[in-house]
Amino acid sequence: GISARSLVKDIERVTEDDRVKAVVFRVDSPGGDGLASDIVAEAIRKCTERKPVVVSQGAVAGSGGYWISMYGDTIVAAPSTITGSIGVIGGWLYDAGLYGKLGVTTDGVSIGRHADLGVGGPGGLPVRPLSAEERRIRQDNILEFYEIFLEKVAEGRGRTRDEIHEIAQGRVWSGTDGLEIGLVDVIGGLDRAIGIAREMAGIGPDEPVRIVERPVPPLFDPGDLLRRNVDPGLRSGLVEELLLPGGLRDYLRFLIEHNGEI
């Protein structure tokens, strides 16, 4: 659910805010668009130039989820966190007789061997497969993108490209294994990440601090009922409690009283 450009604005605000002494960047994402991931990663890299950034990985921080983690000063993961998945994948979906079965025909005029690539019928489904040459070009593009991913992770983790390639190639690791191979620095949860951020900012254990959450959390997030890292039994129990008389009212009161708190 990350909106990259919106998130970057939040990162830039805390980067420029001198009242913020350290940043804990919570990541729980299986990845997605490479460009969006890189935009967020660059904002985190610039933030590390001004103040400590500790990345706290949740249930999943793979592919683009690892991309946005890689520039953190310290990466903290739970033992069961799914991390890594440093790789790039691509595919090509096209019409293989579907339009014909629907009674739909397509036609067009083009100049150039590849000008009709991607041209489709209703719904935008391309009408033809890739040629051998186009398949080779797309494969080259994917491999080039993978090399960029390797180089960036190597830079962020202070390793060589070959060292990262050995543990990359799209493979996923647990947080525990990630610690052994250097993708993760510390095993722990969000509290541990906050403690490390406090230490890196030079704030004593007894000094009062205020934890500010950005983006500001919504008053009610339906996703709270569907979190994938919640035990199904507990999740169903929560739903049952909300259905009891006053259950939803009590839940909303709890959210109001504790809105924005970790």
Secondary structure by P-SEA (a helix, b strand, c coil): ccaaaaaaaaaaaaaacccccbbbbbbbcccccaaaaaaaaaaaaaaaacbbbbbbbccccccaaaaaaccccbbbbcccccccccccccbbbbbccccccccbbbbbcccccccccccccccccccccccaaaaaaaaaaaaaaaaaaaaaaaaaacccaaaaaaacccccccaaaaaaaccccccccaaaaaaaaaaaacccccbbbbbbbccccccccccccccccccaaaaaaaaaaaaccaaaaaaaaaaaaccccc
